[in-house]
Amino acid sequence: MSVRRVALLTAGGFAPCLSSAVGGLIERYTEIAPEIEIIAYQHGYHGLLRGDKVVVDAEARAKAGVLHRFGGSPIGNSRVKLTNAKDCVKRGLVQEGQDPLHVAAEQLKADGVDVLHTIGGDDTNTTAADLAAYLHENGYELTVVGLPKTIDNDVVPIKQSLGAWTAAEEAAGFAANIVGEHRSGPRMLIVHEVMGRHCGWLTAAAAAEYRKWLDRQEWVPSLGLTRERWDVHAVFVPELALDIDAEAARLRTIMDEQGNVTIFLSEGAGMHEIVAQVEASGETVERDPFGHVKLDTINPGQWFAKQFAEKLGAEKVMVQKSGYYSRAAAANAEDLRLIKSMTDLAVECALRGESGVIGHDEEDGDRLKAIAFPRIAGGKAFDVSQPWFVAMLEDLGQSAVPASTS
């Protein structure tokens, strides 16, 4: 396959890998195929529909390594679903009666793009698959190679999504300061709300990282500086059943003994119950263009804090969210190594015309490869039977009964 021009785009929510992934792709193309032109659509599919793009020039190629030092995305993100014409019309991205897939396809053809690299989660990459299928049906062959970005680590069948390790580490660092508030008043309840719509991996990993930090500290029990007070006392994730009364009784004992309780809460834990309660009251739950509940509008952390505060007899309650602190961070060393391996393979696949999403395939012995788009899906559940997680819950004295999937 002859590749003359490559396009990049980042889409969906931020994760600590976007800037580095863009830099890694530019570096690899410059190393092995410097004659190939590279463009980048601004703000993902938003820019593609509007034809808003930048050319990766000589300066950008020479300084691509700088992008590894930053979080966020230099080329911008947005949440645009090309099969949601109504939303695209509402946002002024297409005209009434236009098919966004057709508009995007015509833009790619006009720009002479041979390869499109999409860096995003399952929505971003399945949208790319829709676009590639549309182009194929209309006689325009486009190689689409995606990279899996999500701090939730919930893309099927990919073992580890880019940015998730860093997000867990950053959330743990955020928690270290927030948990320090536990002595700001007697009978203090702290709820650390962590991103994770369907998957509790990030919450669990953040709690595990935070407890590793606790392991490295020294304590002064005689003055009240104890690990027990600084510890996590409950980890709530969507994959675990939650008996609020039973947990409240357990946590009430901790509150009575040491004067504070800290909960690490996945924002998706109890989401269905919260939505049902809101809708039963006659209110409307807001959703994004992909149909996902806008979690920031239902405030899971506040809902849970209200449920537990009275049962624990808390005199002071604090809810803090680490998501925006974590998701725009620069990639850590572990993620940088993963990004390097994935961007290198992404370029190799692009040059041989092989479409798919790059990742370690859990259904093929964790082999790193281009996974066919039809196999990509979101909402992969966190495996709560993993030994490290089970051991952590046992140490906390918390029940580990899986949630019903019925």
N, C-alpha and C positions, 0 to 999 in steps of 0.2 A: 504493500500500500504506500502510495506517495502522499506524504503529509507536508503541506505547505504552510498552513496556518492553524494554530491552536488557540482555543479560548478557555479562560478560567472564570469560574464564578463561585462565590460562597453564599450560602443561604441558610435560613432558619435562625434559631437562636445562636448566640455566641458559644464557643468552647475554646479552651486554651490550646488551640492547635491551628486555628485558621491562618493566622499570619505566617506561622512557620511552614504550613503546608503549601501556601502560595509561594513562599520563598524557596522551598525544596523543589517544587516543580520547575520553577524558573531556573534554578541552579542546574538541575539534571538535564533539561533541554539544552542549556547553554554549554554544558560539558560534552554531550554526545551528538547533538544536532543543532548547532548554533545558527544554521541557515533557516530554521523554521521560525516563522513570525509568531509572536505571542500577543494576544490581546486579552483584556480583562473586562468583563461586564460589571458595571457599577451596581451595587446593591442587588446582586443575584438576578432572579428572573424579572424583577422590576426593571433593571437596566437592559436586559435582553429585549423585553417588549418595547422599550422606548428607544432602543439603539444607542444607549448611553454606554460608552466604552472608552478605555484608554489603551494606548499601545505600550507594551513593555519595551522601553528603549534601552540604549546602551548603558545609561546610568543605572536603570533599574536592574539590569542583568548583572552589572558589576557589583552592586550593593545588595543583591538579593539575600545575602547572608545576614544582613542587619535585621531582616524580618523575624529571624529566630529569637530575637531578644524581646519581642513585643507580643502582647496579647491582642484581642480584638481582631478586626480584619481591615487591612488597608484598602481593600476594594469594596467593602460594604456588604451588608446583609439586608434581607427583607423576608417576609413570609408571603409568598405569592404562589397560588396553586393554578397552574395553567388550564386545568379542567374545570375550574370554578369561574365561568365566564361572567356571572353576575357580579362577583366581587371585583374582578378585573375592570369591568365597566364602571362600577361604583368608584373605583380608585383612579379612574381616568387613564388606565393603561391601554385599553382598547376601546373602540367605538361600539355602540349598540349594534348587535347583529354580527359582529366579528368573532371568530373563533380564536382565542388566545394561542392555541397550539399552531394555528395557521400563521398568525402574526409572528410568533417566535421563529417558526420554521423559515419564513421568508426573510427574517432578519439574519439568521444564520447563513442562508444561501447568499444574501446580498453581501455579507461580510466574508464570504469564501472560507468558512470554517470547516475544517476536515475532522477535527477532534475537539470535543467539549469535555472539560474536566469540571465535575461538580463536586464541591466539598460541602457536605451537609449530612443530615440524618436521613431517616427512612423516607420522610416526606420529600426532601430535596431530591433524593436519588430515584424514587419511584416516579416523581414528576419528570425527571430526566429520561426515564425509560418510556414514559408516555410520549415524550417529544421525539425520541429516537424511532419509536414504532410509527408515529405519524409521518415522519420524514421518509422512512423506508416505504411506507404505503404510497407515498407520493413521488417516488423515484429519486430521492436524495439520500445517499448513504452517509451517515455520520457515525463516527466511533465515539461512544460516550463512556468515559472511565471515571467512576465516582470514588471518593474517599469518605470513609464513615466517621462523621463528627457527631458526637453527642456526649455530654457529661453524664447522662443517665446510664450509659453503657447498655443500651437496650435494643440494639439492632440485631435481628435474626438474619443469618446464623453466625454472626461475627463475634469472635471470642472477646476482643478488646477494642473498643472504639477510641479514636483519637481524642485526647483531651481529658478523658475520664480520670486517669491517674492524677493528673495535675489538679483537677477540680477537687478531688478528695483531699489532697494535701493542703490546698488552699482553704477548704472548709474547716479542716482541723485547726489551722492557724487562726482562722477567724474565731473559732470556738474558744481557743485558749484565752483570748481577751474577753469574750462575752461571759464565759463561765466565771471569770474573775469578779463579776458583779454579784456573785452569790452572797457576799457579806455586806451588800449595800443596804440590807434591811433584814429583820428577823423573818423566818418562815418565807423564804424566797423561792419562787417557782420560775425557772428559766426554760423556755422552749426554743430550741435551735431548729428552725425550719429549713430543710435542705431540699433543693430541687429534685424532682423525680416524679413525673406524672403517673406512670404505671409501674415503674421499677424502683425497688428500694436499694439497688446496688450502691449508689452514691452515698446515701445516708449511712449504710452499714460500713462502707469503706472509710468514710470520714470519721465515724466513731472509732473504728479500729486504729486509724492513724493518730487520732487525738489521744487514745489510750497508750499508744507507743510513746507519745510525747510525755505523758504522765510517768511512764516507766523510767524516763531519763532524769526526772526531777528529784530534788532532795526536799524533805518535809520537816516541819517543826511542830509536832503535835501538841506540845505543852502550850504553845501560843495560839493554837487553833488552825494552824496551816497543815491540813491533812489531805492525803490523797482521796479519802472517802468523800470529803466535801467537794473536791474538784472533779470527781469522777462523773461519768455518764451513768444515769440511774435507770434509763429506759431507752430503747431504740424501737421506734414504731415504723414499720414498712408495710406497703400494700399487700405483700405476700404472706403476712402473718395475721392470724385471727387476733382480734383485740376485744377483750372483755374489760370494758372501762371500769366497772365496779371492782373487779378482782385486782386490776392493776392499781387502782386508786387505793385499795386497802394496803397493798404491798408498799406503795410509795408513801402513804400516810405514815407508816412506821419509820421510814427513812427520814421524813420531814420532822417527826417528833424527836428522833434521836439526834440529828445533826443540824437541823434548822434550814435545810435547803434541799431542793430536788432539781435535777437537770434532765431534760428530755431531748433526745435527738429525733426529730420527726420528719419523715418523708412527706412532702406536700401532697402526694397521692394517697397517703394512708387515710382511710375513711372518706375519700372523696365522694363515693357513691351515696353514703349516708348524708353527707353535707348537702349535696345537690338535691337529694330527695326532700330534705327538710326545707331547703330554700324554695323549691318548686311547689311543695305542699302549702307553703304560705302565700302562694299566688305570685311570687316574684319570678322574673325571667333570669336564667343563668346565661351569661354572655359566652359566646364561642368564637374561635378564630376561623379563618377561611378554610381550614382543614377539618372543622367540626369539633376541635378539642375545646374543652371547657377552659376559659381564661381563669386559671387558678388564682391569680392575684386579685380577682374580683370577689372570690368567695373566702379568702383569707383562712386557709386551713389551720395555720398556727394559732390564730386568735380563737377559732372555734374550739380547738383542743384545749387551749389555755383556760377558756371559760368552763369547759367540762370538768377539768381537773382542779382548778383553783378552789372551788367551794368544797370539793370532796377532800382535799388535802389541808384545808384550813390555811391556805396561803395568805399572807398579809400583803405581799408585793408580788407582782407578776411582770415578767419581761419576755417578749417574743422578738426574736431577731432572725432575719433571713440572710443566709450567706451566699445565695445564688449569684447575685450580680457582682459580688466581691470576687467570687471564684471563677466565673465563666469567661471573664475577659482578661484573665491572667496570662502571662507568658508561659509557654510549655516548660515543664521541668525536664531534667535529664532523661528520665525514663520515657516520657512521651516523645522527646526529641529523637531518641533512638528508634521508636516505633514509627514516627513520621518519616524518618529517613528511609527505612526499609519499604514503607508503603509508597512514598512518592517515586522512588527509584523503579519499583515494579509498575507503578501506574504509567510511567513514561514508556517503559518497555512494551507494555500491553497496547498503548496508544500507537506506537510505531508499527506494530504488527496487526493493527486493526481489530484487536480483541476488546469488546465492550464488557462492562461489568463493574461491580463495586469491589475494591481491593480490601481484603481482610483475611484473617485466619479463620478458615471454615471449620466450625465446630462439628459439622456433619461429615467432614473429610479429614479426620485426624489432626485438626488445627493447622492444616496446610495453608500457607499464605498464597493467595491466588486471586484472580478476577472472578468474583462470584456472579452468576447470571442474575440480571435484574429481577426476573419473576420470583426468585427465591428470597429477595430482600423484603423484610417487614419490620415494623416497629413493635414496641410493647413487649419485648422479651422479658420474661419474669426473672427476677433475681432468685437464684437457687439458695433457699434458706437452709438447705441441708449441708452446705459446705462446712467442713470441720472448724475452720477459723471462726465462722459466724456462730455456730452452735456453741463453741467453747466460750465466746464472749457473752452470749445470753446466759449461759449457765453461771458464769462468774458474776453476772449482775443479778441472778436469781429471778430472771424473767422467763415466762413461758414461751415455748417455741412451736406452738401449734400452727401449722399452715392454714391460711385462709381458705375457705370453701371456694371452689371454682365453678360452682353450679349457678 
